[in-house]
């Protein structure tokens, strides 16, 4: 599978990804509460991020590959 570029991620998916980078042990409910969105929205975003291989589920938390973290921080964000 070809991974999408950052430009192909939706705003919500990128926001969830950024939250997961900072809070890898957060539950979907915690992510939703912190972001002010509904849990099913978080679930859908995480499913897409998993499909794109931007995150993987590891023992109740999400892991973001180093190259994805680096790509986001190189933009000066």
PDB file of N, CA, C and O in Angstrom:
ATOM      1  N   UNK A   1       0.836  -1.175   0.000  1.00  0.00           N
ATOM      2  CA  UNK A   1       0.000   0.000   0.000  1.00  0.00           C
ATOM      3  C   UNK A   1       0.886   1.245   0.000  1.00  0.00           C
ATOM      4  O   UNK A   1       1.913   1.285   0.677  1.00  0.00           O
ATOM      5  N   UNK A   2       0.488   2.241  -0.751  1.00  0.00           N
ATOM      6  CA  UNK A   2       1.195   3.516  -0.765  1.00  0.00           C
ATOM      7  C   UNK A   2       0.631   4.374   0.354  1.00  0.00           C
ATOM      8  O   UNK A   2      -0.576   4.601   0.436  1.00  0.00           O
ATOM      9  N   UNK A   3       1.513   4.842   1.203  1.00  0.00           N
ATOM     10  CA  UNK A   3       1.066   5.692   2.291  1.00  0.00           C
ATOM     11  C   UNK A   3       0.715   7.068   1.736  1.00  0.00           C
ATOM     12  O   UNK A   3       1.384   7.572   0.835  1.00  0.00           O
ATOM     13  N   UNK A   4      -0.326   7.663   2.275  1.00  0.00           N
ATOM     14  CA  UNK A   4      -0.671   9.008   1.816  1.00  0.00           C
ATOM     15  C   UNK A   4       0.346  10.015   2.332  1.00  0.00           C
ATOM     16  O   UNK A   4       0.960   9.808   3.379  1.00  0.00           O
ATOM     17  N   UNK A   5       0.515  11.081   1.609  1.00  0.00           N
ATOM     18  CA  UNK A   5       1.358  12.153   2.104  1.00  0.00           C
ATOM     19  C   UNK A   5       0.570  12.934   3.141  1.00  0.00           C
ATOM     20  O   UNK A   5      -0.639  12.754   3.289  1.00  0.00           O
ATOM     21  N   UNK A   6       1.257  13.787   3.842  1.00  0.00           N
ATOM     22  CA  UNK A   6       0.599  14.572   4.872  1.00  0.00           C
ATOM     23  C   UNK A   6      -0.540  15.395   4.281  1.00  0.00           C
ATOM     24  O   UNK A   6      -1.552  15.619   4.945  1.00  0.00           O
ATOM     25  N   UNK A   7      -0.383  15.846   3.037  1.00  0.00           N
ATOM     26  CA  UNK A   7      -1.413  16.654   2.408  1.00  0.00           C
ATOM     27  C   UNK A   7      -2.701  15.864   2.207  1.00  0.00           C
ATOM     28  O   UNK A   7      -3.775  16.457   2.115  1.00  0.00           O
ATOM     29  N   UNK A   8      -2.614  14.550   2.139  1.00  0.00           N
ATOM     30  CA  UNK A   8      -3.792  13.714   1.918  1.00  0.00           C
ATOM     31  C   UNK A   8      -4.566  13.432   3.196  1.00  0.00           C
ATOM     32  O   UNK A   8      -5.718  13.001   3.145  1.00  0.00           O
ATOM     33  N   UNK A   9      -3.940  13.673   4.338  1.00  0.00           N
ATOM     34  CA  UNK A   9      -4.656  13.480   5.603  1.00  0.00           C
ATOM     35  C   UNK A   9      -5.682  14.584   5.773  1.00  0.00           C
ATOM     36  O   UNK A   9      -5.426  15.743   5.445  1.00  0.00           O
ATOM     37  N   UNK A  10      -6.834  14.218   6.283  1.00  0.00           N
ATOM     38  CA  UNK A  10      -7.826  15.221   6.622  1.00  0.00           C
ATOM     39  C   UNK A  10      -7.379  15.996   7.849  1.00  0.00           C
ATOM     40  O   UNK A  10      -6.520  15.534   8.600  1.00  0.00           O
ATOM     41  N   UNK A  11      -7.951  17.159   8.052  1.00  0.00           N
ATOM     42  CA  UNK A  11      -7.588  17.969   9.213  1.00  0.00           C
ATOM     43  C   UNK A  11      -7.827  17.218  10.517  1.00  0.00           C
ATOM     44  O   UNK A  11      -7.006  17.271  11.433  1.00  0.00           O
ATOM     45  N   UNK A  12      -8.954  16.520  10.595  1.00  0.00           N
ATOM     46  CA  UNK A  12      -9.288  15.779  11.819  1.00  0.00           C
ATOM     47  C   UNK A  12      -8.291  14.651  12.040  1.00  0.00           C
ATOM     48  O   UNK A  12      -7.842  14.429  13.164  1.00  0.00           O
ATOM     49  N   UNK A  13      -7.939  13.930  10.963  1.00  0.00           N
ATOM     50  CA  UNK A  13      -6.976  12.834  11.097  1.00  0.00           C
ATOM     51  C   UNK A  13      -5.627  13.356  11.571  1.00  0.00           C
ATOM     52  O   UNK A  13      -4.991  12.754  12.436  1.00  0.00           O
ATOM     53  N   UNK A  14      -5.196  14.471  11.005  1.00  0.00           N
ATOM     54  CA  UNK A  14      -3.913  15.036  11.428  1.00  0.00           C
ATOM     55  C   UNK A  14      -3.976  15.507  12.879  1.00  0.00           C
ATOM     56  O   UNK A  14      -3.018  15.323  13.629  1.00  0.00           O
ATOM     57  N   UNK A  15      -5.073  16.101  13.272  1.00  0.00           N
ATOM     58  CA  UNK A  15      -5.222  16.565  14.655  1.00  0.00           C
ATOM     59  C   UNK A  15      -5.177  15.385  15.629  1.00  0.00           C
ATOM     60  O   UNK A  15      -4.536  15.462  16.677  1.00  0.00           O
ATOM     61  N   UNK A  16      -5.858  14.302  15.278  1.00  0.00           N
ATOM     62  CA  UNK A  16      -5.829  13.102  16.127  1.00  0.00           C
ATOM     63  C   UNK A  16      -4.412  12.539  16.168  1.00  0.00           C
ATOM     64  O   UNK A  16      -3.936  12.143  17.233  1.00  0.00           O
ATOM     65  N   UNK A  17      -3.740  12.498  15.037  1.00  0.00           N
ATOM     66  CA  UNK A  17      -2.361  12.000  14.987  1.00  0.00           C
ATOM     67  C   UNK A  17      -1.462  12.828  15.894  1.00  0.00           C
ATOM     68  O   UNK A  17      -0.669  12.273  16.654  1.00  0.00           O
ATOM     69  N   UNK A  18      -1.578  14.134  15.822  1.00  0.00           N
ATOM     70  CA  UNK A  18      -0.761  15.003  16.677  1.00  0.00           C
ATOM     71  C   UNK A  18      -1.058  14.747  18.164  1.00  0.00           C
ATOM     72  O   UNK A  18      -0.144  14.723  18.988  1.00  0.00           O
ATOM     73  N   UNK A  19      -2.325  14.560  18.492  1.00  0.00           N
ATOM     74  CA  UNK A  19      -2.685  14.294  19.882  1.00  0.00           C
ATOM     75  C   UNK A  19      -2.064  12.970  20.339  1.00  0.00           C
ATOM     76  O   UNK A  19      -1.532  12.875  21.445  1.00  0.00           O
ATOM     77  N   UNK A  20      -2.138  11.967  19.489  1.00  0.00           N
ATOM     78  CA  UNK A  20      -1.599  10.649  19.836  1.00  0.00           C
ATOM     79  C   UNK A  20      -0.079  10.703  20.012  1.00  0.00           C
ATOM     80  O   UNK A  20       0.474  10.004  20.861  1.00  0.00           O
ATOM     81  N   UNK A  21       0.584  11.520  19.223  1.00  0.00           N
ATOM     82  CA  UNK A  21       2.038  11.669  19.386  1.00  0.00           C
ATOM     83  C   UNK A  21       2.348  12.166  20.798  1.00  0.00           C
ATOM     84  O   UNK A  21       3.266  11.669  21.450  1.00  0.00           O
ATOM     85  N   UNK A  22       1.582  13.140  21.261  1.00  0.00           N
ATOM     86  CA  UNK A  22       1.818  13.715  22.591  1.00  0.00           C
ATOM     87  C   UNK A  22       1.233  12.889  23.728  1.00  0.00           C
ATOM     88  O   UNK A  22       1.679  12.998  24.871  1.00  0.00           O
ATOM     89  N   UNK A  23       0.223  12.054  23.415  1.00  0.00           N
ATOM     90  CA  UNK A  23      -0.478  11.275  24.451  1.00  0.00           C
ATOM     91  C   UNK A  23      -0.696   9.837  23.971  1.00  0.00           C
ATOM     92  O   UNK A  23      -1.837   9.433  23.745  1.00  0.00           O
ATOM     93  N   UNK A  24       0.364   9.072  23.814  1.00  0.00           N
ATOM     94  CA  UNK A  24       0.228   7.728  23.228  1.00  0.00           C
ATOM     95  C   UNK A  24      -0.594   6.748  24.050  1.00  0.00           C
ATOM     96  O   UNK A  24      -1.063   5.745  23.512  1.00  0.00           O
ATOM     97  N   UNK A  25      -0.777   7.006  25.317  1.00  0.00           N
ATOM     98  CA  UNK A  25      -1.528   6.084  26.170  1.00  0.00           C
ATOM     99  C   UNK A  25      -2.986   6.500  26.352  1.00  0.00           C
ATOM    100  O   UNK A  25      -3.726   5.867  27.105  1.00  0.00           O
ATOM    101  N   UNK A  26      -3.395   7.562  25.664  1.00  0.00           N
ATOM    102  CA  UNK A  26      -4.772   8.050  25.799  1.00  0.00           C
ATOM    103  C   UNK A  26      -5.753   7.071  25.168  1.00  0.00           C
ATOM    104  O   UNK A  26      -5.473   6.461  24.136  1.00  0.00           O
ATOM    105  N   UNK A  27      -6.895   6.937  25.804  1.00  0.00           N
ATOM    106  CA  UNK A  27      -7.963   6.122  25.229  1.00  0.00           C
ATOM    107  C   UNK A  27      -8.704   6.966  24.192  1.00  0.00           C
ATOM    108  O   UNK A  27      -8.534   8.183  24.123  1.00  0.00           O
ATOM    109  N   UNK A  28      -9.520   6.302  23.396  1.00  0.00           N
ATOM    110  CA  UNK A  28     -10.296   7.034  22.404  1.00  0.00           C
ATOM    111  C   UNK A  28     -11.226   8.042  23.084  1.00  0.00           C
ATOM    112  O   UNK A  28     -11.430   9.145  22.576  1.00  0.00           O
ATOM    113  N   UNK A  29     -11.776   7.668  24.211  1.00  0.00           N
ATOM    114  CA  UNK A  29     -12.655   8.581  24.949  1.00  0.00           C
ATOM    115  C   UNK A  29     -11.869   9.786  25.451  1.00  0.00           C
ATOM    116  O   UNK A  29     -12.353  10.915  25.369  1.00  0.00           O
ATOM    117  N   UNK A  30     -10.681   9.565  25.963  1.00  0.00           N
ATOM    118  CA  UNK A  30      -9.844  10.673  26.438  1.00  0.00           C
ATOM    119  C   UNK A  30      -9.463  11.599  25.284  1.00  0.00           C
ATOM    120  O   UNK A  30      -9.461  12.820  25.439  1.00  0.00           O
ATOM    121  N   UNK A  31      -9.143  11.023  24.139  1.00  0.00           N
ATOM    122  CA  UNK A  31      -8.809  11.831  22.960  1.00  0.00           C
ATOM    123  C   UNK A  31     -10.018  12.679  22.569  1.00  0.00           C
ATOM    124  O   UNK A  31      -9.896  13.880  22.327  1.00  0.00           O
ATOM    125  N   UNK A  32     -11.174  12.041  22.511  1.00  0.00           N
ATOM    126  CA  UNK A  32     -12.400  12.750  22.129  1.00  0.00           C
ATOM    127  C   UNK A  32     -12.696  13.890  23.096  1.00  0.00           C
ATOM    128  O   UNK A  32     -12.999  15.004  22.668  1.00  0.00           O
ATOM    129  N   UNK A  33     -12.612  13.622  24.389  1.00  0.00           N
ATOM    130  CA  UNK A  33     -12.887  14.653  25.393  1.00  0.00           C
ATOM    131  C   UNK A  33     -11.905  15.818  25.276  1.00  0.00           C
ATOM    132  O   UNK A  33     -12.303  16.982  25.333  1.00  0.00           O
ATOM    133  N   UNK A  34     -10.632  15.500  25.113  1.00  0.00           N
ATOM    134  CA  UNK A  34      -9.604  16.543  25.030  1.00  0.00           C
ATOM    135  C   UNK A  34      -9.757  17.399  23.774  1.00  0.00           C
ATOM    136  O   UNK A  34      -9.475  18.598  23.789  1.00  0.00           O
ATOM    137  N   UNK A  35     -10.205  16.773  22.694  1.00  0.00           N
ATOM    138  CA  UNK A  35     -10.322  17.481  21.417  1.00  0.00           C
ATOM    139  C   UNK A  35     -11.706  18.077  21.201  1.00  0.00           C
ATOM    140  O   UNK A  35     -11.919  18.830  20.250  1.00  0.00           O
ATOM    141  N   UNK A  36     -12.644  17.743  22.077  1.00  0.00           N
ATOM    142  CA  UNK A  36     -13.990  18.267  21.941  1.00  0.00           C
ATOM    143  C   UNK A  36     -14.758  17.676  20.764  1.00  0.00           C
ATOM    144  O   UNK A  36     -15.575  18.347  20.135  1.00  0.00           O
ATOM    145  N   UNK A  37     -14.478  16.404  20.480  1.00  0.00           N
ATOM    146  CA  UNK A  37     -15.174  15.702  19.398  1.00  0.00           C
ATOM    147  C   UNK A  37     -15.767  14.419  19.951  1.00  0.00           C
ATOM    148  O   UNK A  37     -15.499  14.046  21.093  1.00  0.00           O
ATOM    149  N   UNK A  38     -16.562  13.755  19.153  1.00  0.00           N
ATOM    150  CA  UNK A  38     -17.206  12.528  19.601  1.00  0.00           C
ATOM    151  C   UNK A  38     -16.278  11.321  19.418  1.00  0.00           C
ATOM    152  O   UNK A  38     -15.442  11.288  18.515  1.00  0.00           O
ATOM    153  N   UNK A  39     -16.452  10.339  20.297  1.00  0.00           N
ATOM    154  CA  UNK A  39     -15.609   9.141  20.265  1.00  0.00           C
ATOM    155  C   UNK A  39     -15.677   8.416  18.927  1.00  0.00           C
ATOM    156  O   UNK A  39     -14.633   7.972  18.450  1.00  0.00           O
ATOM    157  N   UNK A  40     -16.844   8.266  18.287  1.00  0.00           N
ATOM    158  CA  UNK A  40     -16.856   7.599  16.982  1.00  0.00           C
ATOM    159  C   UNK A  40     -16.012   8.326  15.921  1.00  0.00           C
ATOM    160  O   UNK A  40     -15.463   7.696  15.017  1.00  0.00           O
ATOM    161  N   UNK A  41     -15.917   9.650  16.044  1.00  0.00           N
ATOM    162  CA  UNK A  41     -15.076  10.423  15.125  1.00  0.00           C
ATOM    163  C   UNK A  41     -13.613  10.069  15.334  1.00  0.00           C
ATOM    164  O   UNK A  41     -12.861   9.917  14.371  1.00  0.00           O
ATOM    165  N   UNK A  42     -13.212   9.940  16.590  1.00  0.00           N
ATOM    166  CA  UNK A  42     -11.841   9.526  16.913  1.00  0.00           C
ATOM    167  C   UNK A  42     -11.596   8.118  16.388  1.00  0.00           C
ATOM    168  O   UNK A  42     -10.558   7.845  15.786  1.00  0.00           O
ATOM    169  N   UNK A  43     -12.551   7.230  16.614  1.00  0.00           N
ATOM    170  CA  UNK A  43     -12.422   5.855  16.147  1.00  0.00           C
ATOM    171  C   UNK A  43     -12.209   5.805  14.644  1.00  0.00           C
ATOM    172  O   UNK A  43     -11.333   5.086  14.164  1.00  0.00           O
ATOM    173  N   UNK A  44     -13.003   6.562  13.898  1.00  0.00           N
ATOM    174  CA  UNK A  44     -12.864   6.579  12.437  1.00  0.00           C
ATOM    175  C   UNK A  44     -11.512   7.132  12.013  1.00  0.00           C
ATOM    176  O   UNK A  44     -10.881   6.600  11.100  1.00  0.00           O
ATOM    177  N   UNK A  45     -11.065   8.196  12.668  1.00  0.00           N
ATOM    178  CA  UNK A  45      -9.766   8.786  12.331  1.00  0.00           C
ATOM    179  C   UNK A  45      -8.640   7.794  12.608  1.00  0.00           C
ATOM    180  O   UNK A  45      -7.721   7.646  11.802  1.00  0.00           O
ATOM    181  N   UNK A  46      -8.718   7.114  13.760  1.00  0.00           N
ATOM    182  CA  UNK A  46      -7.670   6.147  14.101  1.00  0.00           C
ATOM    183  C   UNK A  46      -7.677   4.948  13.160  1.00  0.00           C
ATOM    184  O   UNK A  46      -6.617   4.416  12.831  1.00  0.00           O
ATOM    185  N   UNK A  47      -8.843   4.523  12.728  1.00  0.00           N
ATOM    186  CA  UNK A  47      -8.908   3.420  11.761  1.00  0.00           C
ATOM    187  C   UNK A  47      -8.200   3.805  10.474  1.00  0.00           C
ATOM    188  O   UNK A  47      -7.445   3.008   9.917  1.00  0.00           O
ATOM    189  N   UNK A  48      -8.439   5.025   9.994  1.00  0.00           N
ATOM    190  CA  UNK A  48      -7.773   5.490   8.784  1.00  0.00           C
ATOM    191  C   UNK A  48      -6.273   5.606   9.004  1.00  0.00           C
ATOM    192  O   UNK A  48      -5.486   5.208   8.144  1.00  0.00           O
ATOM    193  N   UNK A  49      -5.874   6.141  10.137  1.00  0.00           N
ATOM    194  CA  UNK A  49      -4.450   6.269  10.433  1.00  0.00           C
ATOM    195  C   UNK A  49      -3.780   4.903  10.526  1.00  0.00           C
ATOM    196  O   UNK A  49      -2.624   4.751  10.129  1.00  0.00           O
ATOM    197  N   UNK A  50      -4.491   3.914  11.046  1.00  0.00           N
ATOM    198  CA  UNK A  50      -3.955   2.553  11.085  1.00  0.00           C
ATOM    199  C   UNK A  50      -3.866   1.991   9.665  1.00  0.00           C
ATOM    200  O   UNK A  50      -2.877   1.349   9.310  1.00  0.00           O
ATOM    201  N   UNK A  51      -4.881   2.230   8.871  1.00  0.00           N
ATOM    202  CA  UNK A  51      -4.890   1.758   7.482  1.00  0.00           C
ATOM    203  C   UNK A  51      -3.706   2.339   6.710  1.00  0.00           C
ATOM    204  O   UNK A  51      -3.077   1.646   5.910  1.00  0.00           O
ATOM    205  N   UNK A  52      -3.410   3.610   6.954  1.00  0.00           N
ATOM    206  CA  UNK A  52      -2.289   4.280   6.289  1.00  0.00           C
ATOM    207  C   UNK A  52      -0.948   3.923   6.919  1.00  0.00           C
ATOM    208  O   UNK A  52       0.102   4.341   6.431  1.00  0.00           O
ATOM    209  N   UNK A  53      -0.983   3.150   8.001  1.00  0.00           N
ATOM    210  CA  UNK A  53       0.197   2.753   8.763  1.00  0.00           C
ATOM    211  C   UNK A  53       0.886   3.947   9.422  1.00  0.00           C
ATOM    212  O   UNK A  53       2.107   3.964   9.577  1.00  0.00           O
ATOM    213  N   UNK A  54       0.084   4.948   9.809  1.00  0.00           N
ATOM    214  CA  UNK A  54       0.605   6.087  10.554  1.00  0.00           C
ATOM    215  C   UNK A  54       0.616   5.783  12.046  1.00  0.00           C
ATOM    216  O   UNK A  54       1.402   6.373  12.787  1.00  0.00           O
ATOM    217  N   UNK A  55      -0.233   4.882  12.494  1.00  0.00           N
ATOM    218  CA  UNK A  55      -0.257   4.448  13.887  1.00  0.00           C
ATOM    219  C   UNK A  55      -0.498   2.946  13.916  1.00  0.00           C
ATOM    220  O   UNK A  55      -1.069   2.369  12.990  1.00  0.00           O
ATOM    221  N   UNK A  56      -0.053   2.335  14.992  1.00  0.00           N
ATOM    222  CA  UNK A  56      -0.364   0.936  15.258  1.00  0.00           C
ATOM    223  C   UNK A  56      -0.820   0.836  16.711  1.00  0.00           C
ATOM    224  O   UNK A  56      -0.379   1.611  17.559  1.00  0.00           O
ATOM    225  N   UNK A  57      -1.686  -0.098  16.988  1.00  0.00           N
ATOM    226  CA  UNK A  57      -2.156  -0.292  18.360  1.00  0.00           C
ATOM    227  C   UNK A  57      -1.151  -1.188  19.071  1.00  0.00           C
ATOM    228  O   UNK A  57      -0.787  -2.256  18.578  1.00  0.00           O
ATOM    229  N   UNK A  58      -0.722  -0.741  20.211  1.00  0.00           N
ATOM    230  CA  UNK A  58       0.232  -1.502  21.017  1.00  0.00           C
ATOM    231  C   UNK A  58      -0.247  -1.534  22.459  1.00  0.00           C
ATOM    232  O   UNK A  58      -0.161  -0.528  23.163  1.00  0.00           O
ATOM    233  N   UNK A  59      -0.747  -2.671  22.905  1.00  0.00           N
ATOM    234  CA  UNK A  59      -1.088  -2.852  24.319  1.00  0.00           C
ATOM    235  C   UNK A  59      -1.858  -1.647  24.884  1.00  0.00           C
ATOM    236  O   UNK A  59      -1.445  -1.062  25.885  1.00  0.00           O
ATOM    237  N   UNK A  60      -2.939  -1.290  24.262  1.00  0.00           N
ATOM    238  CA  UNK A  60      -3.814  -0.226  24.740  1.00  0.00           C
ATOM    239  C   UNK A  60      -3.287   1.183  24.497  1.00  0.00           C
ATOM    240  O   UNK A  60      -3.797   2.132  25.091  1.00  0.00           O
ATOM    241  N   UNK A  61      -2.291   1.344  23.649  1.00  0.00           N
ATOM    242  CA  UNK A  61      -1.876   2.692  23.273  1.00  0.00           C
ATOM    243  C   UNK A  61      -1.495   2.698  21.806  1.00  0.00           C
ATOM    244  O   UNK A  61      -1.386   1.648  21.174  1.00  0.00           O
ATOM    245  N   UNK A  62      -1.295   3.881  21.277  1.00  0.00           N
ATOM    246  CA  UNK A  62      -0.984   4.033  19.854  1.00  0.00           C
ATOM    247  C   UNK A  62       0.462   4.449  19.689  1.00  0.00           C
ATOM    248  O   UNK A  62       0.986   5.260  20.453  1.00  0.00           O
ATOM    249  N   UNK A  63       1.087   3.887  18.695  1.00  0.00           N
ATOM    250  CA  UNK A  63       2.481   4.186  18.431  1.00  0.00           C
ATOM    251  C   UNK A  63       2.588   4.860  17.067  1.00  0.00           C
ATOM    252  O   UNK A  63       2.026   4.379  16.082  1.00  0.00           O
ATOM    253  N   UNK A  64       3.306   5.965  17.017  1.00  0.00           N
ATOM    254  CA  UNK A  64       3.512   6.698  15.774  1.00  0.00           C
ATOM    255  C   UNK A  64       4.967   6.494  15.371  1.00  0.00           C
ATOM    256  O   UNK A  64       5.870   6.783  16.156  1.00  0.00           O
ATOM    257  N   UNK A  65       5.210   5.992  14.139  1.00  0.00           N
ATOM    258  CA  UNK A  65       6.589   5.773  13.707  1.00  0.00           C
ATOM    259  C   UNK A  65       7.422   7.060  13.772  1.00  0.00           C
ATOM    260  O   UNK A  65       6.904   8.158  13.570  1.00  0.00           O
ATOM    261  N   UNK A  66       8.700   6.907  14.052  1.00  0.00           N
ATOM    262  CA  UNK A  66       9.595   8.053  14.194  1.00  0.00           C
ATOM    263  C   UNK A  66       9.595   8.937  12.952  1.00  0.00           C
ATOM    264  O   UNK A  66       9.657  10.160  13.071  1.00  0.00           O
ATOM    265  N   UNK A  67       9.527   8.341  11.767  1.00  0.00           N
ATOM    266  CA  UNK A  67       9.580   9.148  10.545  1.00  0.00           C
ATOM    267  C   UNK A  67       8.343  10.039  10.395  1.00  0.00           C
ATOM    268  O   UNK A  67       8.417  11.119   9.809  1.00  0.00           O
ATOM    269  N   UNK A  68       7.220   9.585  10.921  1.00  0.00           N
ATOM    270  CA  UNK A  68       6.003  10.401  10.875  1.00  0.00           C
ATOM    271  C   UNK A  68       6.138  11.563  11.860  1.00  0.00           C
ATOM    272  O   UNK A  68       5.801  12.700  11.531  1.00  0.00           O
ATOM    273  N   UNK A  69       6.631  11.277  13.066  1.00  0.00           N
ATOM    274  CA  UNK A  69       6.845  12.341  14.053  1.00  0.00           C
ATOM    275  C   UNK A  69       7.804  13.387  13.487  1.00  0.00           C
ATOM    276  O   UNK A  69       7.562  14.590  13.587  1.00  0.00           O
ATOM    277  N   UNK A  70       8.901  12.903  12.889  1.00  0.00           N
ATOM    278  CA  UNK A  70       9.906  13.801  12.342  1.00  0.00           C
ATOM    279  C   UNK A  70       9.330  14.656  11.222  1.00  0.00           C
ATOM    280  O   UNK A  70       9.608  15.853  11.153  1.00  0.00           O
ATOM    281  N   UNK A  71       8.529  14.056  10.345  1.00  0.00           N
ATOM    282  CA  UNK A  71       7.939  14.804   9.237  1.00  0.00           C
ATOM    283  C   UNK A  71       7.031  15.919   9.749  1.00  0.00           C
ATOM    284  O   UNK A  71       7.005  17.010   9.179  1.00  0.00           O
ATOM    285  N   UNK A  72       6.299  15.656  10.806  1.00  0.00           N
ATOM    286  CA  UNK A  72       5.409  16.683  11.352  1.00  0.00           C
ATOM    287  C   UNK A  72       6.189  17.806  12.026  1.00  0.00           C
ATOM    288  O   UNK A  72       5.802  18.971  11.937  1.00  0.00           O
ATOM    289  N   UNK A  73       7.284  17.463  12.698  1.00  0.00           N
ATOM    290  CA  UNK A  73       8.040  18.490  13.407  1.00  0.00           C
ATOM    291  C   UNK A  73       8.957  19.269  12.461  1.00  0.00           C
ATOM    292  O   UNK A  73       9.355  20.387  12.789  1.00  0.00           O
ATOM    293  N   UNK A  74       9.295  18.721  11.319  1.00  0.00           N
ATOM    294  CA  UNK A  74      10.151  19.432  10.358  1.00  0.00           C
ATOM    295  C   UNK A  74       9.430  20.605   9.712  1.00  0.00           C
ATOM    296  O   UNK A  74      10.071  21.508   9.175  1.00  0.00           O
ATOM    297  N   UNK A  75       8.113  20.598   9.757  1.00  0.00           N
ATOM    298  CA  UNK A  75       7.341  21.686   9.171  1.00  0.00           C
ATOM    299  C   UNK A  75       7.306  22.910  10.080  1.00  0.00           C
ATOM    300  O   UNK A  75       6.684  23.920   9.752  1.00  0.00           O
ATOM    301  N   UNK A  76       7.977  22.811  11.221  1.00  0.00           N
ATOM    302  CA  UNK A  76       7.986  23.922  12.141  1.00  0.00           C
ATOM    303  C   UNK A  76       6.747  24.012  12.996  1.00  0.00           C
ATOM    304  O   UNK A  76       6.475  25.046  13.607  1.00  0.00           O
ATOM    305  N   UNK A  77       5.990  22.917  13.040  1.00  0.00           N
ATOM    306  CA  UNK A  77       4.748  22.898  13.824  1.00  0.00           C
ATOM    307  C   UNK A  77       5.027  22.572  15.260  1.00  0.00           C
ATOM    308  O   UNK A  77       4.103  22.511  16.070  1.00  0.00           O
TER     309      UNK A  77
END
